[in-house]
Amino acid sequence: MARCEALAVPPFSDSAEGLTRTYLSPAYNAAQEQIAAWMAEAGMAVRRDAAANLIGRFEGRESGAPALVIGSHIDSVRNAGAYDGPLGVLLGIEAVAALGERPPFAIEVYAFGDEEGSRFPAAMLTSRAVAGSLDPAALDVADRDGVRLGDLLDLAAYPSAARVVGEIVAYLEAHIEQGPVLEAEGLALGTVTGIAAQLRFEIGLSGTAGHAGTTAMGLRRDAVAGMAEMVLAAEDVATAGPADLVATVGVVEVPSGAANVIAGRSRFTLDVRAGDAGLRDRAAEDILRRFRKIAGQRDLGLSVRQVHDLPASPCDPALMDLLDAATAEAGHRPFRLVSGAGHDAMIMAALCPTAMLFLRCKGGVSHNSAEHVEPADADAALAVISRFIRLLGAKCDA
């Protein structure tokens, strides 16, 4: 917990006002250096792969054995909390440090670098590279300042971060829940059953810039007014659906905007999620249909670019059973819940069986500086992870 809090301030944050740590920024590099030192202190061999993931490896009984990967991410959204991501990495390091004997598999702790997608317009690039599911075209991206990913890393080498099927026994990720379910149940921990399907788009509108005082309302081709109507249309579709259907516009931009100018261009993101991919897809189609109608009525140009399509990702049933057993051994009531938020675990499922352990988060608040986890809950998570490693080891030995 103290290490999470230490990583939430400069030089491990790009901002002195709230935690902001974006992929490959100076704060990201500083955080990697500090976490690498903690990995080494726990007895791990440390390396960085071609996607700039940080990896610590603790050998099992036999050198070179397949590994249990324990991981999460160290990048953040802007003005983030201290625990979303880093807590899962640091719990992995603590679990290695607490090992009484070497298990039949190696343990690798991965600190992924681009789970949030807060710098470049595509998320989970680094775990997609490890899982071997990365489309190289997704690397052709630039941040808001025009810095291209290829300016910072060798894109030709990037896919070499991929791991081979069989090298990884399983993937375990501990993460704050980012919702109020566990708190409402009075529980510190929960076993995740799966992760909701996600679609993300970048939407662009083009109209005609004009003088705010001299252009009659009926003559306007206002890209901001069109954007505002589209935001409400997305909200309307999601509100009319089941509880697990959500649609979010998280970024809005008005290039060259000015107070006395009718906007000629606007851009925004659209994120659509649901537990069922079919429901998600139908909702996204309905939203985009409404966008096209609004653009036609307002005589606006419309561009739609799909940034990513992440399928629903169920966790491995056998690993869920082991987590439940470890939770009970540690003195807690086993409880299962679904994740509406995306995590690197959903990407790693293409490579190996996955499991997730959620920790209670005060008020369900996340992606916010008010994010809070009780130290006792983190201690409980460490106890469960340690027992999970022992139970998985016994299963491998059987």
DRENPA-21935 format. One record per residue (C-alpha): residue in one letter; residue number from 1; x, y, z. Coordinates in steps of 0.25 Angstrom, whole numbers, padded with zeros to 4 digits. Example, Ala and Ser with C-alpha at 12.3 -4.5 7.8 and 13.67 -1.06 7.14 Angstrom:
[a 1 [0049 -0018 0031]]
[s 2 [0055 -0004 0029]]
END
This chain:
[m 1 [0000 0000 0000]]
[a 2 [0011 0009 0003]]
[r 3 [0018 0006 -0010]]
[c 4 [0005 0009 -0018]]
[e 5 [0004 0023 -0011]]
[a 6 [0019 0026 -0013]]
[l 7 [0017 0023 -0028]]
[a 8 [0005 0033 -0028]]
[v 9 [0014 0046 -0028]]
[p 10 [0025 0052 -0036]]
[p 11 [0034 0047 -0041]]
[f 12 [0025 0035 -0044]]
[s 13 [0014 0044 -0048]]
[d 14 [0014 0054 -0060]]
[s 15 [0006 0064 -0052]]
[a 16 [0008 0069 -0038]]
[e 17 [-0007 0071 -0037]]
[g 18 [-0013 0056 -0037]]
[l 19 [-0007 0044 -0043]]
[t 20 [-0005 0044 -0058]]
[r 21 [0005 0033 -0063]]
[t 22 [0004 0031 -0078]]
[y 23 [0011 0020 -0086]]
[l 24 [0025 0023 -0089]]
[s 25 [0025 0037 -0082]]
[p 26 [0036 0041 -0072]]
[a 27 [0027 0037 -0061]]
[y 28 [0025 0023 -0067]]
[n 29 [0040 0021 -0069]]
[a 30 [0043 0026 -0054]]
[a 31 [0032 0016 -0049]]
[q 32 [0038 0005 -0057]]
[e 33 [0052 0007 -0050]]
[q 34 [0046 0007 -0036]]
[i 35 [0037 -0005 -0038]]
[a 36 [0049 -0012 -0045]]
[a 37 [0057 -0010 -0032]]
[w 38 [0046 -0015 -0024]]
[m 39 [0045 -0028 -0033]]
[a 40 [0060 -0030 -0031]]
[e 41 [0059 -0028 -0016]]
[a 42 [0049 -0040 -0016]]
[g 43 [0059 -0049 -0023]]
[m 44 [0054 -0047 -0037]]
[a 45 [0062 -0046 -0050]]
[v 46 [0057 -0033 -0057]]
[r 47 [0056 -0030 -0072]]
[r 48 [0048 -0021 -0082]]
[d 49 [0042 -0026 -0094]]
[a 50 [0040 -0020 -0108]]
[a 51 [0027 -0014 -0104]]
[a 52 [0033 -0007 -0092]]
[n 53 [0026 -0016 -0082]]
[l 54 [0034 -0019 -0069]]
[i 55 [0036 -0033 -0065]]
[g 56 [0041 -0040 -0053]]
[r 57 [0044 -0055 -0053]]
[f 58 [0045 -0064 -0041]]
[e 59 [0050 -0078 -0045]]
[g 60 [0042 -0090 -0040]]
[r 61 [0049 -0103 -0036]]
[e 62 [0054 -0105 -0050]]
[s 63 [0061 -0094 -0057]]
[g 64 [0053 -0090 -0070]]
[a 65 [0040 -0096 -0066]]
[p 66 [0027 -0090 -0071]]
[a 67 [0022 -0079 -0063]]
[l 68 [0010 -0074 -0055]]
[v 69 [0008 -0060 -0059]]
[i 70 [0003 -0050 -0049]]
[g 71 [0001 -0036 -0055]]
[s 72 [-0006 -0023 -0056]]
[h 73 [-0003 -0009 -0062]]
[i 74 [0005 0003 -0057]]
[d 75 [0000 0013 -0067]]
[s 76 [-0012 0022 -0062]]
[v 77 [-0023 0031 -0067]]
[r 78 [-0022 0046 -0065]]
[n 79 [-0024 0050 -0050]]
[a 80 [-0025 0035 -0046]]
[g 81 [-0025 0028 -0032]]
[a 82 [-0013 0021 -0027]]
[y 83 [-0017 0006 -0027]]
[d 84 [-0024 0004 -0041]]
[g 85 [-0013 -0005 -0047]]
[p 86 [0000 -0003 -0039]]
[l 87 [-0007 -0011 -0027]]
[g 88 [-0008 -0023 -0035]]
[v 89 [0007 -0022 -0039]]
[l 90 [0012 -0020 -0025]]
[l 91 [0003 -0031 -0019]]
[g 92 [0010 -0040 -0029]]
[i 93 [0024 -0036 -0024]]
[e 94 [0020 -0038 -0010]]
[a 95 [0014 -0051 -0013]]
[v 96 [0028 -0055 -0019]]
[a 97 [0035 -0049 -0007]]
[a 98 [0026 -0057 0003]]
[l 99 [0029 -0071 -0004]]
[g 100 [0033 -0081 0006]]
[e 101 [0038 -0091 -0005]]
[r 102 [0040 -0091 -0020]]
[p 103 [0027 -0096 -0027]]
[p 104 [0027 -0106 -0039]]
[f 105 [0026 -0094 -0048]]
[a 106 [0033 -0081 -0050]]
[i 107 [0026 -0068 -0046]]
[e 108 [0026 -0056 -0055]]
[v 109 [0021 -0042 -0050]]
[y 110 [0017 -0034 -0062]]
[a 111 [0015 -0019 -0061]]
[f 112 [0008 -0015 -0074]]
[g 113 [0009 -0002 -0080]]
[d 114 [-0003 0002 -0088]]
[e 115 [-0016 -0003 -0082]]
[e 116 [-0023 0010 -0081]]
[g 117 [-0020 0015 -0095]]
[s 118 [-0019 0029 -0088]]
[r 119 [-0008 0034 -0097]]
[f 120 [-0010 0027 -0111]]
[p 121 [-0024 0024 -0117]]
[a 122 [-0024 0009 -0115]]
[a 123 [-0023 0002 -0101]]
[m 124 [-0016 -0011 -0097]]
[l 125 [-0005 -0010 -0108]]
[t 126 [0005 -0016 -0098]]
[s 127 [-0003 -0028 -0094]]
[r 128 [-0008 -0031 -0108]]
[a 129 [0007 -0031 -0112]]
[v 130 [0010 -0042 -0101]]
[a 131 [-0003 -0050 -0105]]
[g 132 [0001 -0050 -0120]]
[s 133 [-0012 -0044 -0123]]
[l 134 [-0007 -0030 -0128]]
[d 135 [-0010 -0025 -0142]]
[p 136 [0003 -0017 -0146]]
[a 137 [-0006 -0007 -0152]]
[a 138 [-0011 -0003 -0138]]
[l 139 [0003 0003 -0135]]
[d 140 [0001 0014 -0145]]
[v 141 [-0004 0024 -0135]]
[a 142 [0000 0037 -0130]]
[d 143 [-0003 0044 -0117]]
[r 144 [-0010 0058 -0115]]
[d 145 [0003 0065 -0117]]
[g 146 [0006 0058 -0130]]
[v 147 [0017 0049 -0124]]
[r 148 [0016 0035 -0131]]
[l 149 [0018 0022 -0124]]
[g 150 [0028 0019 -0135]]
[d 151 [0036 0031 -0130]]
[l 152 [0038 0024 -0116]]
[l 153 [0039 0010 -0119]]
[d 154 [0044 0000 -0131]]
[l 155 [0030 -0004 -0137]]
[a 156 [0037 -0015 -0145]]
[a 157 [0042 -0021 -0132]]
[y 158 [0029 -0018 -0124]]
[p 159 [0022 -0032 -0127]]
[s 160 [0034 -0040 -0122]]
[a 161 [0028 -0037 -0108]]
[a 162 [0019 -0049 -0112]]
[r 163 [0020 -0061 -0103]]
[v 164 [0018 -0076 -0108]]
[v 165 [0006 -0084 -0104]]
[g 166 [0011 -0094 -0094]]
[e 167 [0021 -0084 -0087]]
[i 168 [0010 -0079 -0078]]
[v 169 [0003 -0088 -0068]]
[a 170 [-0008 -0078 -0065]]
[y 171 [-0010 -0063 -0063]]
[l 172 [-0015 -0057 -0050]]
[e 173 [-0018 -0042 -0048]]
[a 174 [-0022 -0035 -0035]]
[h 175 [-0030 -0022 -0037]]
[i 176 [-0039 -0012 -0030]]
[e 177 [-0053 -0015 -0034]]
[q 178 [-0056 -0001 -0039]]
[g 179 [-0071 -0003 -0035]]
[p 180 [-0079 -0004 -0022]]
[v 181 [-0083 -0019 -0022]]
[l 182 [-0073 -0024 -0012]]
[e 183 [-0075 -0013 -0003]]
[a 184 [-0090 -0015 -0003]]
[e 185 [-0088 -0030 0000]]
[g 186 [-0078 -0026 0012]]
[l 187 [-0067 -0034 0005]]
[a 188 [-0053 -0031 0003]]
[l 189 [-0050 -0040 -0009]]
[g 190 [-0058 -0046 -0020]]
[t 191 [-0054 -0056 -0031]]
[v 192 [-0057 -0050 -0045]]
[t 193 [-0065 -0059 -0055]]
[g 194 [-0062 -0051 -0067]]
[i 195 [-0060 -0038 -0074]]
[a 196 [-0071 -0030 -0082]]
[a 197 [-0069 -0029 -0097]]
[q 198 [-0064 -0015 -0102]]
[l 199 [-0065 -0007 -0115]]
[r 200 [-0058 0007 -0116]]
[f 201 [-0059 0017 -0128]]
[e 202 [-0053 0030 -0131]]
[i 203 [-0064 0039 -0138]]
[g 204 [-0061 0051 -0146]]
[l 205 [-0071 0062 -0151]]
[s 206 [-0069 0073 -0161]]
[g 207 [-0077 0085 -0164]]
[t 208 [-0075 0099 -0167]]
[a 209 [-0067 0109 -0158]]
[g 210 [-0074 0123 -0158]]
[h 211 [-0076 0135 -0149]]
[a 212 [-0084 0133 -0137]]
[g 213 [-0091 0147 -0138]]
[t 214 [-0094 0147 -0153]]
[t 215 [-0098 0133 -0157]]
[a 216 [-0113 0131 -0155]]
[m 217 [-0117 0118 -0148]]
[g 218 [-0124 0112 -0159]]
[l 219 [-0111 0113 -0168]]
[r 220 [-0102 0107 -0158]]
[r 221 [-0094 0094 -0160]]
[d 222 [-0089 0093 -0146]]
[a 223 [-0080 0081 -0143]]
[v 224 [-0082 0083 -0128]]
[a 225 [-0097 0084 -0128]]
[g 226 [-0097 0071 -0136]]
[m 227 [-0087 0065 -0126]]
[a 228 [-0096 0068 -0114]]
[e 229 [-0108 0062 -0120]]
[m 230 [-0100 0049 -0123]]
[v 231 [-0095 0048 -0109]]
[l 232 [-0109 0049 -0104]]
[a 233 [-0114 0039 -0115]]
[a 234 [-0103 0029 -0110]]
[e 235 [-0108 0031 -0095]]
[d 236 [-0122 0029 -0100]]
[v 237 [-0119 0015 -0106]]
[a 238 [-0111 0010 -0094]]
[t 239 [-0121 0015 -0084]]
[a 240 [-0132 0007 -0091]]
[g 241 [-0124 -0006 -0091]]
[p 242 [-0121 -0016 -0079]]
[a 243 [-0113 -0012 -0067]]
[d 244 [-0100 -0017 -0073]]
[l 245 [-0101 -0009 -0086]]
[v 246 [-0093 0004 -0085]]
[a 247 [-0089 0015 -0095]]
[t 248 [-0079 0025 -0091]]
[v 249 [-0073 0038 -0099]]
[g 250 [-0060 0040 -0091]]
[v 251 [-0052 0050 -0100]]
[v 252 [-0058 0062 -0108]]
[e 253 [-0049 0071 -0116]]
[v 254 [-0052 0084 -0124]]
[p 255 [-0039 0086 -0132]]
[s 256 [-0036 0101 -0134]]
[g 257 [-0049 0104 -0125]]
[a 258 [-0052 0119 -0121]]
[a 259 [-0062 0126 -0114]]
[n 260 [-0067 0134 -0125]]
[v 261 [-0066 0123 -0136]]
[i 262 [-0077 0113 -0140]]
[a 263 [-0069 0100 -0140]]
[g 264 [-0065 0094 -0153]]
[r 265 [-0060 0081 -0148]]
[s 266 [-0061 0072 -0135]]
[r 267 [-0056 0059 -0131]]
[f 268 [-0061 0049 -0120]]
[t 269 [-0059 0035 -0115]]
[l 270 [-0070 0025 -0113]]
[d 271 [-0069 0013 -0104]]
[v 272 [-0080 0002 -0103]]
[r 273 [-0079 -0010 -0094]]
[a 274 [-0088 -0021 -0090]]
[g 275 [-0087 -0035 -0084]]
[d 276 [-0092 -0041 -0097]]
[a 277 [-0085 -0038 -0110]]
[g 278 [-0098 -0039 -0118]]
[l 279 [-0105 -0028 -0109]]
[r 280 [-0092 -0019 -0110]]
[d 281 [-0092 -0020 -0125]]
[r 282 [-0107 -0018 -0127]]
[a 283 [-0106 -0005 -0118]]
[a 284 [-0094 0000 -0125]]
[e 285 [-0101 -0002 -0139]]
[d 286 [-0113 0006 -0133]]
[i 287 [-0104 0017 -0128]]
[l 288 [-0097 0018 -0141]]
[r 289 [-0110 0018 -0149]]
[r 290 [-0115 0030 -0141]]
[f 291 [-0101 0037 -0143]]
[r 292 [-0103 0036 -0158]]
[k 293 [-0117 0041 -0157]]
[i 294 [-0113 0053 -0149]]
[a 295 [-0101 0056 -0158]]
[g 296 [-0111 0055 -0170]]
[q 297 [-0121 0065 -0163]]
[r 298 [-0110 0075 -0160]]
[d 299 [-0103 0073 -0173]]
[l 300 [-0090 0069 -0166]]
[g 301 [-0079 0060 -0171]]
[l 302 [-0077 0048 -0162]]
[s 303 [-0065 0038 -0161]]
[v 304 [-0065 0026 -0152]]
[r 305 [-0053 0018 -0148]]
[q 306 [-0053 0006 -0140]]
[v 307 [-0041 0006 -0130]]
[h 308 [-0043 -0007 -0124]]
[d 309 [-0053 -0019 -0122]]
[l 310 [-0050 -0027 -0110]]
[p 311 [-0059 -0039 -0108]]
[a 312 [-0065 -0044 -0095]]
[s 313 [-0055 -0052 -0087]]
[p 314 [-0059 -0062 -0078]]
[c 315 [-0049 -0066 -0067]]
[d 316 [-0045 -0081 -0066]]
[p 317 [-0054 -0089 -0058]]
[a 318 [-0043 -0098 -0051]]
[l 319 [-0035 -0085 -0047]]
[m 320 [-0048 -0079 -0042]]
[d 321 [-0050 -0091 -0033]]
[l 322 [-0036 -0090 -0028]]
[l 323 [-0038 -0075 -0025]]
[d 324 [-0051 -0079 -0017]]
[a 325 [-0043 -0090 -0010]]
[a 326 [-0032 -0080 -0006]]
[t 327 [-0042 -0069 -0002]]
[a 328 [-0049 -0079 0008]]
[e 329 [-0035 -0084 0013]]
[a 330 [-0032 -0070 0016]]
[g 331 [-0044 -0068 0024]]
[h 332 [-0053 -0061 0014]]
[r 333 [-0066 -0064 0008]]
[p 334 [-0065 -0068 -0007]]
[f 335 [-0073 -0059 -0016]]
[r 336 [-0073 -0057 -0031]]
[l 337 [-0076 -0045 -0039]]
[v 338 [-0074 -0040 -0054]]
[s 339 [-0065 -0029 -0058]]
[g 340 [-0071 -0017 -0066]]
[a 341 [-0057 -0011 -0067]]
[g 342 [-0047 -0017 -0077]]
[h 343 [-0034 -0022 -0072]]
[d 344 [-0021 -0028 -0078]]
[a 345 [-0027 -0042 -0074]]
[m 346 [-0037 -0041 -0085]]
[i 347 [-0025 -0040 -0095]]
[m 348 [-0017 -0051 -0088]]
[a 349 [-0028 -0061 -0089]]
[a 350 [-0024 -0063 -0104]]
[l 351 [-0011 -0069 -0099]]
[c 352 [-0014 -0076 -0086]]
[p 353 [-0025 -0079 -0075]]
[t 354 [-0028 -0066 -0067]]
[a 355 [-0033 -0063 -0054]]
[m 356 [-0036 -0050 -0047]]
[l 357 [-0037 -0046 -0032]]
[f 358 [-0045 -0033 -0029]]
[l 359 [-0042 -0025 -0017]]
[r 360 [-0053 -0016 -0010]]
[c 361 [-0052 -0001 -0014]]
[k 362 [-0058 0010 -0005]]
[g 363 [-0071 0015 -0011]]
[g 364 [-0067 0008 -0024]]
[v 365 [-0059 0020 -0028]]
[s 366 [-0048 0018 -0038]]
[h 367 [-0041 0026 -0049]]
[n 368 [-0042 0037 -0038]]
[s 369 [-0032 0042 -0028]]
[a 370 [-0042 0038 -0017]]
[e 371 [-0040 0024 -0020]]
[h 372 [-0037 0016 -0007]]
[v 373 [-0034 0002 -0003]]
[e 374 [-0033 -0002 0012]]
[p 375 [-0019 -0008 0015]]
[a 376 [-0026 -0020 0022]]
[d 377 [-0033 -0023 0009]]
[a 378 [-0019 -0023 0002]]
[d 379 [-0014 -0032 0012]]
[a 380 [-0025 -0042 0010]]
[a 381 [-0023 -0041 -0005]]
[l 382 [-0008 -0045 -0002]]
[a 383 [-0012 -0057 0006]]
[v 384 [-0022 -0062 -0005]]
[i 385 [-0011 -0060 -0016]]
[s 386 [-0001 -0068 -0007]]
[r 387 [-0011 -0079 -0005]]
[f 388 [-0015 -0079 -0020]]
[i 389 [0000 -0081 -0023]]
[r 390 [0001 -0093 -0014]]
[l 391 [-0012 -0099 -0019]]
[l 392 [-0008 -0098 -0033]]
[g 393 [0005 -0104 -0030]]
[a 394 [-0001 -0116 -0023]]
[k 395 [-0010 -0118 -0036]]
[c 396 [0002 -0117 -0045]]
[d 397 [0009 -0127 -0036]]
[a 398 [-0003 -0137 -0036]]
END
